[in-house]
């Protein structure tokens, strides 16, 4: 086989990726939280950046990465949101959320308290709790 045959069009055809078995997937939990502030509404980008910084400072780089934080949804008017975490780090992330006292970009931080409303294992139920 020559070098040119290894990179032919036939080798570039996309193959269907195998699906992980359910037992091998990470179990996820959805944390519904609310930002309480006396000032103007806080945007999700500012809140999520502060959540990431707090988790990284409290848990460190390795545990922060193992927490698997991911934004799911945020309602700007209600200042409620959902973040996804792994099932083993729910309590750690809830503690980090409670320790956030300010949110916003540098120079324009707003005093804020983040209250955890609910934890769910199903995204749809978390969205219902966020809207309700």
C-alpha positions as CSV (number, residue, x, y, z in Angstrom):
1,X,0.0,0.0,0.0
2,X,1.5,3.3,-1.0
3,X,1.3,6.5,1.0
4,X,-1.3,8.1,-1.4
5,X,-3.7,5.2,-0.8
6,X,-3.8,5.8,2.9
7,X,-5.4,9.2,2.4
8,X,-7.8,8.4,-0.4
9,X,-11.4,9.5,-0.5
10,X,-12.6,6.1,0.7
11,X,-10.8,6.6,4.1
12,X,-12.4,10.0,4.6
13,X,-16.0,8.8,4.6
14,X,-17.5,9.6,8.0
15,X,-18.3,6.6,10.1
16,X,-21.1,6.5,12.7
17,X,-19.7,6.9,16.1
18,X,-20.6,4.2,18.6
19,X,-23.0,5.1,21.4
20,X,-21.9,4.7,25.0
21,X,-23.8,2.2,27.1
22,X,-26.1,3.9,29.8
23,X,-23.9,2.4,32.6
24,X,-20.8,4.1,31.2
25,X,-22.4,7.6,30.9
26,X,-21.9,10.1,33.7
27,X,-25.0,10.7,35.8
28,X,-26.1,14.3,35.7
29,X,-28.0,16.5,38.0
30,X,-29.6,19.9,37.2
31,X,-29.4,22.6,39.8
32,X,-32.0,25.3,39.6
33,X,-30.9,28.6,41.2
34,X,-32.1,32.2,41.6
35,X,-30.1,35.4,41.8
36,X,-31.4,37.8,44.4
37,X,-30.3,41.4,44.1
38,X,-31.7,44.8,44.9
39,X,-30.1,46.3,41.8
40,X,-30.6,45.9,38.1
41,X,-31.0,42.3,36.7
42,X,-27.7,40.4,36.3
43,X,-27.0,38.7,33.0
44,X,-26.2,35.0,32.9
45,X,-22.7,35.4,31.4
46,X,-21.7,37.5,34.4
47,X,-23.3,35.0,36.9
48,X,-21.8,32.0,35.1
49,X,-18.3,33.5,35.0
50,X,-18.5,34.1,38.8
51,X,-19.8,30.6,39.4
52,X,-16.9,29.1,37.4
53,X,-14.4,31.3,39.3
54,X,-15.9,30.3,42.7
55,X,-15.9,26.6,41.9
56,X,-12.3,26.7,40.7
57,X,-11.1,28.6,43.7
58,X,-13.0,26.3,46.2
59,X,-12.5,22.9,44.5
60,X,-9.4,23.5,42.6
61,X,-8.6,22.7,39.0
62,X,-9.1,18.9,39.1
63,X,-12.3,18.7,41.2
64,X,-13.7,21.8,39.4
65,X,-13.2,19.9,36.1
66,X,-14.7,16.7,37.5
67,X,-17.8,18.7,38.6
68,X,-18.7,19.0,34.9
69,X,-20.4,22.4,35.1
70,X,-22.4,23.3,32.1
71,X,-25.0,26.1,31.6
72,X,-28.4,24.9,30.5
73,X,-30.9,27.8,30.7
74,X,-31.3,31.2,32.2
75,X,-34.3,33.6,32.4
76,X,-33.0,37.2,32.6
77,X,-36.3,38.7,33.8
78,X,-36.7,36.2,36.7
79,X,-33.0,35.9,37.2
80,X,-33.3,32.1,37.5
81,X,-31.1,29.6,35.9
82,X,-30.2,25.9,35.5
83,X,-26.7,24.5,35.5
84,X,-25.7,20.8,34.9
85,X,-23.3,19.0,37.2
86,X,-22.2,15.5,37.9
87,X,-24.1,13.5,40.6
88,X,-21.0,13.3,42.9
89,X,-20.4,17.0,43.0
90,X,-23.9,18.4,43.7
91,X,-23.3,19.3,47.3
92,X,-19.9,20.9,46.5
93,X,-21.3,23.1,43.8
94,X,-24.3,24.1,46.0
95,X,-21.8,25.2,48.6
96,X,-19.9,27.3,46.1
97,X,-23.2,28.9,44.9
98,X,-23.9,30.0,48.4
99,X,-20.5,31.6,48.8
100,X,-21.0,34.0,45.9
101,X,-21.7,37.6,47.1
102,X,-21.1,39.7,44.0
103,X,-21.6,39.2,40.2
104,X,-20.8,41.2,37.2
105,X,-17.8,42.3,35.2
106,X,-14.8,43.8,36.9
107,X,-15.5,47.4,38.0
108,X,-19.3,47.0,37.8
109,X,-20.0,44.2,40.3
110,X,-23.4,44.0,41.9
111,X,-24.1,42.5,45.3
112,X,-26.0,39.3,44.7
113,X,-27.1,36.2,46.7
114,X,-27.5,33.0,44.8
115,X,-30.2,30.7,46.3
116,X,-30.6,27.1,45.2
117,X,-34.2,26.3,44.5
118,X,-34.1,22.6,43.5
119,X,-32.0,19.7,42.3
120,X,-33.3,17.3,39.7
121,X,-32.1,14.4,37.7
122,X,-34.3,15.2,34.7
123,X,-33.8,18.4,32.7
124,X,-37.5,18.8,32.0
125,X,-38.4,18.7,35.7
126,X,-35.7,21.3,36.4
127,X,-37.2,23.6,33.7
128,X,-40.7,23.2,35.3
129,X,-39.3,24.1,38.7
130,X,-37.5,27.1,37.2
131,X,-40.6,28.4,35.6
132,X,-42.9,27.7,38.5
